[in-house]
Amino acid sequence: MLWVVVAGCGASAAPASGPTKPLPLSQLQSAEPALARFGQRLYAALARGKPFEIAFDAGGLRNLLLPEAEHVALVRRAQTPGPLSLPESERALWAQARYAEICIQQGRVEPRAGTLGLRAPGFVFERALLVGREPGGGALAAWVEGEFLHTDAGFGALSLERIEAPRRDHSDLELAVCELRAQAKDLKPW
C-alpha cells in the first residue's frame, strides 16, 4: 500500500534546539552517527504511526528556506492530500520490531538558493530504506520518500511524499545500493 503523508506544520520530533541552517555532510567527521540518529527518530515516528513528526515545523522551514521557497513548501504541505498517520496494521508491524538500519539514495549537496531554495548549502536525500528487526530476527523494511535535509540540528524532512507499507524480507534488502547507510550498533548488517 502506497500513500502520501501530509507533513503538518505542528509540533515536530526534531531536536529541541531546532535547525538554524542547512549543512553539507563535509562539515561532519562522519555522517554515520547523524544518519543513525535520524534513522532511529524516523523508525520511532513510524512505530507511533506519526511519520510527520520528523518534518521540520514552520519555524524550522523559515530558518532553512528562502521566503519564496518557504511559502511554496507550506502551500505544498497544506494542499497534499493523505492521512496524517499510518494505518494501525502498519504501525503495529513497526512497533513490534526495532530499528536496525537506514539506507539512503539520491543524495546530493543542494546549493544555496538552488532548486529547493535553501538559505545555505546542505546535504539532501530523497529516498531511505528503513529496516527493522523482528523479535525472531527477520527483517522488516519500507521505502520512505520525500526531501530530507541535513542541518545543524540533524536530519529532518522538508517534505514527505510517500511511505511504502512495511514488508517482511523486502527484496530491496538484497538489491538496494546505498549511497550512505547507518545501522544500530548492536545489530549485524542485513
One Martini backbone bead per residue (centre of mass of N, CA, C, O) as a GRO file, in nm:
protein
  190
    1MET     BB    1   0.094   0.038   0.025
    2LEU     BB    2   0.041   0.362  -0.099
    3TRP     BB    3   0.118   0.702   0.030
    4VAL     BB    4   0.043   1.016   0.145
    5VAL     BB    5   0.198   1.270   0.345
    6VAL     BB    6   0.124   1.510   0.572
    7ALA     BB    7   0.332   1.777   0.663
    8GLY     BB    8   0.294   1.941   0.921
    9CYS     BB    9   0.317   2.246   1.131
   10GLY     BB   10   0.361   2.121   1.381
   11ALA     BB   11   0.492   1.935   1.582
   12SER     BB   12   0.821   1.804   1.643
   13ALA     BB   13   1.094   1.555   1.670
   14ALA     BB   14   1.301   1.743   1.681
   15PRO     BB   15   1.533   1.887   1.808
   16ALA     BB   16   1.494   2.126   2.049
   17SER     BB   17   1.672   2.354   1.905
   18GLY     BB   18   1.667   2.344   1.620
   19PRO     BB   19   1.703   2.473   1.315
   20THR     BB   20   1.932   2.724   1.143
   21LYS     BB   21   2.091   2.535   0.922
   22PRO     BB   22   2.225   2.413   0.661
   23LEU     BB   23   2.427   2.108   0.584
   24PRO     BB   24   2.694   1.962   0.488
   25LEU     BB   25   2.876   1.668   0.535
   26SER     BB   26   3.169   1.798   0.543
   27GLN     BB   27   3.115   1.900   0.858
   28LEU     BB   28   3.174   1.602   0.917
   29GLN     BB   29   3.344   1.332   1.016
   30SER     BB   30   3.068   1.161   1.030
   31ALA     BB   31   2.754   1.057   0.903
   32GLU     BB   32   2.649   0.811   1.064
   33PRO     BB   33   2.540   0.925   1.337
   34ALA     BB   34   2.327   1.119   1.213
   35LEU     BB   35   2.178   0.899   1.051
   36ALA     BB   36   2.109   0.712   1.289
   37ARG     BB   37   1.935   0.913   1.444
   38PHE     BB   38   1.729   0.946   1.218
   39GLY     BB   39   1.645   0.650   1.192
   40GLN     BB   40   1.533   0.632   1.482
   41ARG     BB   41   1.321   0.860   1.456
   42LEU     BB   42   1.168   0.743   1.216
   43TYR     BB   43   1.097   0.474   1.343
   44ALA     BB   44   0.943   0.587   1.589
   45ALA     BB   45   0.726   0.736   1.424
   46LEU     BB   46   0.612   0.479   1.286
   47ALA     BB   47   0.547   0.324   1.554
   48ARG     BB   48   0.335   0.567   1.623
   49GLY     BB   49   0.202   0.666   1.337
   50LYS     BB   50   0.393   0.960   1.300
   51PRO     BB   51   0.575   1.075   1.045
   52PHE     BB   52   0.560   1.399   1.076
   53GLU     BB   53   0.769   1.431   1.319
   54ILE     BB   54   1.025   1.474   1.106
   55ALA     BB   55   0.927   1.745   1.042
   56PHE     BB   56   0.961   2.055   0.984
   57ASP     BB   57   0.867   2.331   1.103
   58ALA     BB   58   0.796   2.653   1.038
   59GLY     BB   59   1.053   2.761   1.177
   60GLY     BB   60   1.251   2.578   1.029
   61LEU     BB   61   1.182   2.667   0.743
   62ARG     BB   62   1.262   2.964   0.786
   63ASN     BB   63   1.570   2.894   0.844
   64LEU     BB   64   1.621   2.715   0.562
   65LEU     BB   65   1.442   2.903   0.380
   66LEU     BB   66   1.346   3.093   0.154
   67PRO     BB   67   1.059   3.264   0.138
   68GLU     BB   68   0.945   3.135  -0.124
   69ALA     BB   69   1.006   2.838  -0.045
   70GLU     BB   70   0.845   2.836   0.213
   71HIS     BB   71   0.571   2.891   0.085
   72VAL     BB   72   0.567   2.644  -0.098
   73ALA     BB   73   0.593   2.431   0.127
   74LEU     BB   74   0.332   2.508   0.283
   75VAL     BB   75   0.134   2.472   0.049
   76ARG     BB   76   0.204   2.180  -0.016
   77ARG     BB   77   0.120   2.067   0.259
   78ALA     BB   78  -0.182   2.170   0.250
   79GLN     BB   79  -0.248   2.020  -0.047
   80THR     BB   80  -0.174   1.740   0.053
   81PRO     BB   81  -0.305   1.451   0.039
   82GLY     BB   82  -0.370   1.261   0.336
   83PRO     BB   83  -0.257   1.105   0.593
   84LEU     BB   84  -0.120   1.157   0.935
   85SER     BB   85  -0.123   0.838   0.949
   86LEU     BB   86  -0.093   0.519   1.013
   87PRO     BB   87  -0.195   0.232   0.987
   88GLU     BB   88  -0.226   0.006   1.234
   89SER     BB   89  -0.084  -0.235   1.092
   90GLU     BB   90   0.182  -0.078   1.035
   91ARG     BB   91   0.251   0.024   1.314
   92ALA     BB   92   0.268  -0.261   1.445
   93LEU     BB   93   0.507  -0.365   1.287
   94TRP     BB   94   0.709  -0.155   1.388
   95ALA     BB   95   0.661  -0.195   1.701
   96GLN     BB   96   0.754  -0.511   1.712
   97ALA     BB   97   1.010  -0.390   1.630
   98ARG     BB   98   1.349  -0.276   1.546
   99TYR     BB   99   1.591  -0.083   1.483
  100ALA     BB  100   1.864  -0.124   1.228
  101GLU     BB  101   1.835   0.058   0.944
  102ILE     BB  102   1.974   0.295   0.700
  103CYS     BB  103   1.914   0.369   0.346
  104ILE     BB  104   2.044   0.588   0.102
  105GLN     BB  105   1.918   0.793  -0.171
  106GLN     BB  106   1.958   1.062  -0.363
  107GLY     BB  107   2.214   1.229  -0.301
  108ARG     BB  108   2.302   1.581  -0.222
  109VAL     BB  109   2.423   1.894  -0.288
  110GLU     BB  110   2.259   2.183  -0.208
  111PRO     BB  111   2.246   2.483  -0.309
  112ARG     BB  112   2.219   2.789  -0.270
  113ALA     BB  113   1.923   2.867  -0.415
  114GLY     BB  114   1.826   2.632  -0.541
  115THR     BB  115   1.567   2.429  -0.597
  116LEU     BB  116   1.483   2.460  -0.274
  117GLY     BB  117   1.581   2.734  -0.130
  118LEU     BB  118   1.828   2.760   0.035
  119ARG     BB  119   2.028   2.951   0.259
  120ALA     BB  120   2.223   2.699   0.241
  121PRO     BB  121   2.417   2.457   0.206
  122GLY     BB  122   2.298   2.107   0.159
  123PHE     BB  123   2.210   1.790   0.249
  124VAL     BB  124   2.024   1.573   0.026
  125PHE     BB  125   1.751   1.337   0.032
  126GLU     BB  126   1.485   1.104  -0.115
  127ARG     BB  127   1.573   0.809   0.000
  128ALA     BB  128   1.461   0.544   0.236
  129LEU     BB  129   1.563   0.246   0.383
  130LEU     BB  130   1.383   0.097   0.632
  131VAL     BB  131   1.501  -0.106   0.911
  132GLY     BB  132   1.391  -0.399   1.079
  133ARG     BB  133   1.374  -0.615   1.373
  134GLU     BB  134   1.254  -0.896   1.467
  135PRO     BB  135   1.248  -1.108   1.729
  136GLY     BB  136   1.342  -1.357   1.524
  137GLY     BB  137   1.529  -1.172   1.294
  138GLY     BB  138   1.365  -1.049   1.095
  139ALA     BB  139   1.292  -0.848   0.821
  140LEU     BB  140   1.192  -0.499   0.795
  141ALA     BB  141   1.067  -0.292   0.516
  142ALA     BB  142   1.084   0.058   0.380
  143TRP     BB  143   1.001   0.324   0.185
  144VAL     BB  144   1.107   0.668   0.210
  145GLU     BB  145   0.975   0.974   0.069
  146GLY     BB  146   1.148   1.290  -0.013
  147GLU     BB  147   1.284   1.573   0.170
  148PHE     BB  148   1.607   1.553   0.312
  149LEU     BB  149   1.785   1.736   0.573
  150HIS     BB  150   2.083   1.873   0.669
  151THR     BB  151   2.162   2.006   0.993
  152ASP     BB  152   2.251   2.151   1.299
  153ALA     BB  153   2.002   1.935   1.412
  154GLY     BB  154   1.998   1.748   1.180
  155PHE     BB  155   1.773   1.551   1.048
  156GLY     BB  156   1.499   1.618   0.811
  157ALA     BB  157   1.181   1.717   0.680
  158LEU     BB  158   1.046   1.897   0.421
  159SER     BB  159   0.921   1.625   0.295
  160LEU     BB  160   0.644   1.392   0.242
  161GLU     BB  161   0.540   1.157  -0.014
  162ARG     BB  162   0.623   0.844   0.067
  163ILE     BB  163   0.493   0.532   0.215
  164GLU     BB  164   0.568   0.223   0.254
  165ALA     BB  165   0.475  -0.072   0.326
  166PRO     BB  166   0.571  -0.300   0.526
  167ARG     BB  167   0.815  -0.569   0.466
  168ARG     BB  168   0.900  -0.880   0.458
  169ASP     BB  169   1.173  -0.949   0.305
  170HIS     BB  170   1.273  -0.733   0.128
  171SER     BB  171   1.419  -0.718  -0.181
  172ASP     BB  172   1.604  -0.453  -0.122
  173LEU     BB  173   1.802  -0.587   0.077
  174GLU     BB  174   1.960  -0.708  -0.185
  175LEU     BB  175   1.945  -0.457  -0.413
  176ALA     BB  176   2.027  -0.213  -0.271
  177VAL     BB  177   2.198   0.094  -0.317
  178CYS     BB  178   2.404   0.263  -0.101
  179GLU     BB  179   2.530   0.573  -0.025
  180LEU     BB  180   2.418   0.552   0.271
  181ARG     BB  181   2.476   0.407   0.605
  182ALA     BB  182   2.297   0.305   0.913
  183GLN     BB  183   2.337   0.130   1.217
  184ALA     BB  184   2.280  -0.042   1.470
  185LYS     BB  185   2.517  -0.139   1.697
  186ASP     BB  186   2.367  -0.436   1.787
  187LEU     BB  187   2.369  -0.505   1.472
  188LYS     BB  188   2.371  -0.675   1.191
  189PRO     BB  189   2.385  -0.678   0.882
  190TRP     BB  190   2.190  -0.778   0.608
   0.00000   0.00000   0.00000
